[in-house]
Amino acid sequence: MINSMIVSDIGGTNGRFAIAELSNAPESTENIKLKEIGIFPCNDYNNFNELLSAYLKSLNCDIPKIARFAIAGEMTADYGNLWHFNWDINARDIEKKFNFDQVTLLNDYEALVRAIPGLDAGELETITPFGEGLSGAPFSAFGVGSGLGAAIGIRQGTEVRTISTEIGHMSFAPKSKAEQELLNFFAGKVNHISIETFLSGPGLIRIYEFLNHKEKNNIAAHEITKEARNGSCEISVKTVNLFLDILASVAGDIALAQGSRGGIYIGGGIIPHIADLIDRERFIELFTDKGPMNSYVKKIPVHIVMSEKASLTGAAIVL
């Protein structure tokens, strides 16, 4: 039995690593303990191996010989690409370079999906008035950060089977006059206007630029959300409100497209930090505004994943 492994949660902004200690049944999050958590900005490194090397050098303990790396992008167990930086990642090359016995790659939202059944009430914030979906039905996890990632979970006994998706690259469909004008503003400036064109950190800045009638602004996404929270900038408040409107509509689209009657779980680096700014009544109105499928979506619970360690834990779950 595997006693410990190195795990990661690598996105378009930060690389998170940890050593996961396993006991009893590793398919359960209750039996996984994380230690030696390290966070490294991806922009500081030229490739994944440099990022991993920085983490390994920071450790003051024995390095496990098994690794499971959850990474944003199209992943197989052996090969993947972190497209935010165009980093090609090869599990066999990593094994040779760092003397691992076994390296496995998986999508970061596959990892989150695996962790979801083990999350407790303190790690979730429920947006809908009810928290339980249809028993045994698929559920979906998606998150907003440098991009938009998503995966589907299907419970099979005590296990969760996962299907990673690239729904963030689906074409953006405006639902209001403001969203149509936003789309028109960036038409011809962005080659493919997808969901994550606006529902991401860079997307938050694009919405701000649209509302500010400028093509470029020297402002970061976290500055916009800070100004929205303290009410110091009207444009930032409007930006976050429009951003959250798009989030609600997209969440409903994902629920329909993926048959997520077991629930929608929203994670990533942005939404948990602005969950308190969500107008729940408006969110539910837009989430369920799906024409003849309104009653279908109304039965689906929506949760915000507040834990920053969930994907690290999920990467360690052995199916």
N, C-alpha and C positions, 0 to 999 in steps of 0.2 A: 504493500500500500504506500502511496505517496504521502509523505509527512509535511512537505512544504514545497512551495514553488514561487517563482517570481511572476507577478502579474502586472499588467499595465492598462491604462486607459488613455490612449493617445488621440487628441483632437487637433484642430487647426490652430489652437493657441498654446496649450500646455500639454506636456507629457507627464502623466502621473504614474508612479511605480510603487509597488509595495511587495513585501514578502507575505504570502498567505500561508498560515499554518493550519493544517487540516487535521481533524480528528473524527473518529467514528465514521459517519456517513458523509463523504465529501460532496454528495449531491444536495446537501442541505446547507443553507446560509448560516444556520445556527451553529454549525460545526466548523466555521471558517473564521479565523482571527487574523486581522491585518496588523503588521508592524513594519517599521522602517519605511514609512510613507515618504516619498520624495516627489516634489513638483518642479519641473524644469520647463522654461519657455522654449518652445520649438524653434522660434526665430533665431535662437542663439547657436543653432547647430546646422551642419550641412547635410546630415542624413540621419537615419534612424540609429545606425550603429554608434555614431558619436553621442547621440542622446542617451542610449542605453549604457554606453561606457561611462558617461558622467554619473549616472545613477550607481552603477556597480562600484565606482571609485569612492562613492560617498558612504558605502556600507562599512560597518565595524563588526561584522559577523560573518559566519560561513555563508557562502553563496550557494543556494539550491541548484541542483542540476537539471531541474525541470522548469520550463517557462511557458506561460500562456499570455500572449500579447493581444489585447483588444485594441483595435486601431480603426480610426475613421476612414472608411474607404471600402472598395470592393476587395474582399478577402476570401481566399481559400485557406485551408489549414496550412498550406505550404508557401503560399505566395500572395502578395498584395501590394497596393500602392496607396500611400497617403497623398491623395491628389492635391491637397492644399499646397504641398511643397514639391509634388512630383517625386516623392521618395519611393523607389522600388524597394521592397522588403522581401527577403528570401529566407525562409526558416532554416533551410539546410546550411546556408552560408553563415547564419548567426550561430548555429550549433558548432560549426568548425572554428569560427573566430573566437568565441567566448567559452568554448569547451563545455557546452551544455549536452546533456544526454538526449533531451527531447525539447523541441520548440514547436508550439502550435500557435497559429494565427487565427483570429476571428474578428468579426466586425464589432465595433464598440457598442452598438445597440443590441446586437445579439447578447452581449454580456449583460447589459442592463435588463433585458427581458428575463434572463435566467435568474436574476436577483429579485425580481419583483414579488414572486410569491412569498419570499421570506421577509419582506419589509414590514415593519410594525407601524402602528398608527402615528407615532411621532416622526416617522420618515416620509409621511404622505400628507398632503393637504388636499382635501376633496372639495372640488368646485361645485359639483351637483349636490342637490339635497339628499341624495342617497349614495351609498358607496359600493353596493354589490351589483355586479352585472349578472348575465345569464351563466349559470353554472356549466362548466365544460366548454364554453364558447371561446373562440380565439380572442386574444387581447392584443393591443398595439402599444408600443412605446416609441415616442419620437422626442427629439430634443433640438433646441435652438442654441447654437453657439457660433462658431466661425462659419458654419453651414447648417443644414438641417439633415439629420440622420434619422432612420426609422427601422423598426423590425417588428415582426409578428411573433407572438408566443402562442403555443397550443399545449395545454396541459394534457399529459398522458400519465395517469397515476400520480406518482410522486415526482415525476420528471416534467420538464418543460422543453418541448421541441421548438426550435427557432428558425425563422426565415428572415434573412436580412433583405431590405428593400432599398431602393434609391428614389423614394417618393419625393424627396426634396428637389429633384431635377425635373419633376413634372411641370408643365406650363402653368403659369399663374393665371387665375381666372378672377377678374374683379367682380365684387358683389355690391358695390356702391358707386355713386358718382365720384367720390374722392378717390377710390381705388382705381377707377377707370382713368381719371386724370393722372394719377401716379403712374399707371402703365404707359400712358401716352407720353409723359415727361421723359421716360427712359427708353422709349421706342427708338431704335437706331443707334442708341448709345451702348446697349448691352446686347450681345449676340443672341442669347437665349434668355428670355425673361421667365425664370422659373419661380417656384414657390420660395426657394431660399434666396432669390434675388432681393426679396424684401423681408423674409422671415429668417433673419440671421443678424449677427453683429454688424457686418457691412450693410445689411439691408436696413437696419435701424438708422444708420447714417444716411442712406439713400432717401429714406422717408423724410428725414430732417432737411436734407438738401431740397427736396421737392417742396416742402412747406415753406422753406426759407427762400425759395425761388433762386437758388444758386446751384451750380453744378459741382462746386467743391467747397467744403467747409473744414476748417481745422478743428474738428471736434471728434472725440472718441465715443464709442457706444456707451461706456460706463458713465461718461460725463452727461450724456443725454438723460439717462435713467436717474442720475443723481439730481439733476435740475428738475426733472418731472416730479420726483418725490418731494422735494422741498418747495416746489411751485415757483421757483425763481425765474423760469423762462417759459413763456406761453407756448413757444414753438416746440419746446421739449415735451411739454404736457400733451400737446396735440399729436406729436410724433408717437409717443408711447401709446396713446389712446388708439390711433390708427393701426399701429403695430399689433396691439392686443385684439382689435377687431379682426385683423387678418388671421391671427392665431386661432381665434374661435371658429371662423369659417373653415379654415384648413383642417382643424381637428375634426370637424364634422365630416369633411370630405374623406379624411383618412378612415374614420369610423365606417363609412359606407363602402369605400373601395376595398377595405381589408376585412369587412365583416366582423368588426371588433366589438361584438356584443358582450364580451367579458370585461370590457373597460378600455379607456384611453389613459395612458400614463405619459406625462410630459416631463422631460428632464432637461439636460443640457446646462450650459453655463449662464444663461440669461434669465429664463422664466422663473426658476426658484428664487432669484434675487429680486424679482418685481411682482411676486405672487400677491403681495398685499395691495398692489395697484389695480388688480383685476376687479372690474365691476361684475360681480357674479351673475346678476340678473341679465345684464346685456350679453355677457359671454354665453349664457345658456340660450338666449334668444337667437344669437347668430349661429351657435353650434347646431341648433336644431332646425334652422331655416333651410330645409331640404325638400320643399315641395311635398309631393306625395309620400316621401319617406320620413316626414316629420315625426310621426309616431314611433318609427323604428329607432331613430336617433335619440328620442326623448328617454328611452329606457337604458341608455348607455351612460355609466358613470365616468366622470373625468377627474383624474388625480394629478397633482403636481408632485414629482419626486424631489424631496427636499435634501436627501442624502447625497453628499459629494463622493461617497465611497462605494455606492451601489454597483457601479460597473467594475470596479476593482474586485469586489466580492464575487460578482457574476462571472468574471473571467476565470475564477478558481474552481467553479462548480464543474465537476467531472460527470458527464452523462454516460 
